[in-house]
Amino acid sequence: MSDTSLVLSNHGLRHSGGIERYLLTLVDSLHARGTRPTVIAHKFDKTIPEYAWVNPIHIHTWGLGGALRDRWFDLRLRRLKARHQWFPLIALSQTSAADIAICGGTHPGYLAAIDQAPSWKDKLAISLEAKHLGQASIVIAHSELMARQVKQFYGIAPDKVNVLYPPVDTQRFHPVSQQRKQALREQLGLPPDRCVFLLASTGHARKGLDLLVKALGHSDLPVLLVVAGRPVDMQAPNLRYLGYRNDIEGVYRAVDCTVMASRYEPFGLVGVETVLCGTPLVGAEGMGCMEVLQGDAVIPFKIDASDSQQASLQDAIQQVLSRWRTGTLQVADPLKGLRYDPTVDAHLQALLGHVDQLRAQRSGRAI
């Protein structure tokens, strides 16, 4: 490919949320293939190596926030696309300029999950999301959950929606020896006589920190809940904050299990990352990543306000402790714990196949 033949847009090229991490993963893999894509964004971190591996185009948003920023970005992107005749444009964030629309979440789905009526800002975001998905030729949904939601909330034709689970860097996320695992545990100061549960989170309300503190933080069981990411504004005897971590793979390996109690999780890369490191996921049913986890890699539970279903989390904790006491908690074969190929090459090959499909359609060629 030539330098400008592959064009991607997103809010930012930086270390931040899941969709930003997804873009960085794509850029890394393209760089390894000798491809230098064009990336359009309103925020670039010029200190990361990926910045030197792309043709960056900066759309200034002049301090605008939220939905107004996104609409300004959309307007400028549409004009730039027409001027440069970019095709196909792979859009990771909401824009009506998308030819291939990446769907890593839906705004109505999020509002429904938290039982919140849409504000005027939400309505603006939903309007732009409808154009992002409706005007694109292909929608790439990062889970079956997202595929159902784009059809449910936006009426997108099923034949336009393709499920393509997000990739994980298997060179970074992989198991280590027991000796190395113990060393990592000691570096973090984690006690040997407690089963350590990890919550990796930058949005504690959505990730269910309150539920986990209630179940683990004040428990008389030999457990410890550790949080990596955003600072914690709660206190409990069995709660510890690890700070922001650039070495999250080391944290996955050091703990006994990772826990996700998300009220809304379109996919949840954390679930796959931890399993690839040999550490099982204790996960709420209904999250996107639960579609691809199986066997000893996952201990599922339900989130519900009723006492009968709330016990499901306690049951999961007891299952974890039973395996922890017998030394069988670690995932025996991480790849067998997944129902898909998580490698970046497999994902990128499928994504580029959609690029080739649209180019062929435009030129009238068969593929």
Secondary structure, DSSP 8 states (H G I E B T S, - for coil): --TTSSEEE-SEESS-SHHHHHHHHHHHHHHHTT---EEEESEE-TTSGGGGGSEEEE---TT--HHHHHHHHHHHHHHHHHHHT--SEEESS--TT-SEEEES--HHHHHHHTT----HHHHHHHHHHHHHHHSSSEEEESSHHHHHHHHHHH---GGGEEE------TTTS----HHHHHHHHHHTT--TTSEEEEEEES-HHHHTHHHHIIIIIT-SSSEEEEEEES------TTEEEEE--S-HHHHHHHSSEEEE--S--S--HHHHHHHHTT--EEEETT-GGGGSB-GGGEEEE---SSHHHHHHHHHHHHHHHHHHHHT--S-S-GGGGBSS---HHHHHHHHHHHHHHHHHHHHT---
